[in-house]
Amino acid sequence: MPGTTPPASALPEPADGDVVEVRRSSRRRRTVTAYRELGRTVVLIPAAFSPAEEQRWVEQMVAKLRTREERRKRSLGGDAELLARARALSAAHLDGLAEPASVRWVDNQHRRWGSCTPADRTIRLSSRLRSMPEYVVDYVLVHELVHLLEPGHDERFWALVAQYPRAERARGFLEGVELASTAGAAGADPLPDVDA
């Protein structure tokens, strides 16, 4: 059938555990794109690519995605950097009133982006956020920082969160991630496209 896309091929799982799905498109002529979707790497290639071209481009695009992820992880740093980032956000958007005792990354939050315990002033962020844009991480930090001032989600709480200028955009991003994960499978790991 003209204009139809041949079925996607799934490559064998690489040694590092990354699942790669290749999708061929008869409309795609030269461009190659890669992104994360529902816990796997998706590479979009022209249908006319030979198996050798496919393999070369898949390897190249997977490497680009990994480099981007590593760069993002380094820029967000560990727990000490996360605490410093939270304090800077509090100073910038909450007049320094939210003072966390600790802020750390955790691997056991699969349904929440972050959590806060006002009693001991601790904040935990899901490590799933490490692959997301920094403004989204900052929004979640601000959200949790506001819980140090307002435990509930009342009108005052949302007014304080709104002092972060990209709050609405970040909330929309997270809603899109949640929608994608509930529509498909658990473990969505979205990243912006990486084009060749």
N, C-alpha and C positions, 0 to 999 in steps of 0.2 A: 504494500500500500504506500503510495507516495506521501511524504511528509510525516510518516509515523516514526516513532523512536524505537530502535531495536531494544530488546530487553536489556536491563542492567546486568552486568556481570559482577559477581562477587569474587574477589581475589582471595587466595588462601590467606589465612590470618598470619601476619608477619610474626617473627620471633618475639617482638616486644608486646604482643597482645593487641595491637591496633587492628581493628577490622576495617577494611577498605572496600567500598562499593564503587564500581565504575559504571557510569551511565553514559551511553552513546546517544548522540543526537544527530539526526540527518540534517537538521537546520543549522547546526553549529559547523562552521567552516574552518576556523583557525584557532579560536580561543579555547583555553583550558581553564577551568575553575575548580577550586577545591574548598570545602567547608566541612564543619562538623555538624552532624545531624543525628539525633537520637542515639548517641553513644558510638557512632562510627564516623569514618572519614568518607565523604562522597566526593568523587572526582568526575567532573563532566568533561567529556572529550568529543571531538567530531567522530561521526560514525565511520568515516573513511580511514581512520588511523589503522595502521597495521598493528599486529600484536607487539612487535618490537617498539613501535612509537608509543603504544599504550603503556607498556612497561616503563619506558624511559620517563614519560610525562607523569605517570603515577608516582614513581620514586621521587621525582623532582618536587611535585606539589605536596606530597606528604612531608618531605623535608622542610619545605617552606612553612607549612602549618606548625610543625614542631618548633621551628626556630621562633616563630611568632609567639607561641605559647610560652616557651622558655623565657623570652624577653619580657613578656607580661608578668610571669611569676617573679622574675628578678626585680622588676620595677615595684611590685607590691611588697616584696621582702617577707621576712619572718614576723614573729609575734612582736618583737621590739619595734620594728618599723611600723607595724599595724597600730600599736599603741601611740606612737608619735604622730601617725597620720590622724588618728581619732582626736588627739589633743589639738592638733592644728585645725581640724574641721570644727571642733567645739569653739575654739577661739574665733574662727572666721564667721561662723553662722549662728552660734548660740551664746555669744558674749563670754565664752569660757566657763559658763555655768555648769556644764556637764563634765564631770571629772571622773573618768573611769579608773579603777584600780588596775585592771588588766583587760587586754583585748587580745584574743588569740584565734588562730585558724583551727577548725575542728573538722574531722572527716566523718563524724556520725550524724550530721544534720542533712537528711535527704528530703525532708518536706518543708524545711524552713531555710531562709537565706541567712538569718541571724537570730540571736536570742540575747536577752539581757536579764541579769538578776540584780535589781536595784539594791537589795539588802546588802550585798557585798561589792556592788559596783563593778561586776564583771560582764564582759561582752564577748560573745563567741560568734564567729562568722563561718559559714559553710565554706569548705575548700572548693566547692563547685563554683564559687564566685571568682576564683583565680583566673578562669578563662574568659571572664567578661570584661567589658570596657571599664576603665578606672572610674568614670563618673558613676557607674552603677554600683561599684564597690563603695564609693564615697556616700552614695545615697543610703545604702544599707547601714553604713556606719552612723550616719546622721540619724537615721530612724532609731537605731538602738541607743544612741547617745540621748535622744529625746526621752527615751524610757527612763533614764536616770532622773529626769525632771518631772515627767508625767507617766506613771505606770500604765495607764489605760490608753485607749485609742479615742479619746474624746475630742471635742472641737479645738481645745487649746493644744493638744498633742499635734494635730494635723497642721495647725497654724505655725507651730515651731518647726515641724518638718519642712514646710513650704518655704522656710527661710533659705533652704539649700536651693540655689537657682535652677538646678537641673532635676529637681525632684519628680516633676511630672513626666519628663522624658524617660528617666530611669525606671519609674514605676511602670510605664508602658512597655519598656524593654522586658522587664521581669514578667509582666502579664503575658507577653508573647512567648517567652520561654516556657512558662507554665502551661499555656494553651498547647504548644507543640508537644510537650511531654505527656499531657493527658490524651492528646489525639493519637499519639503513636505508641511510644514505649517509654519505659522509665529510663532515666540516665541521660536525658538530652544534654548535649555539651555544645551549645551554640558558639560559633565564632563567626566573625564577618568573613565573607568570601575572600579568598586569595586568588587573584587572577594572574595568569602567565602573561 
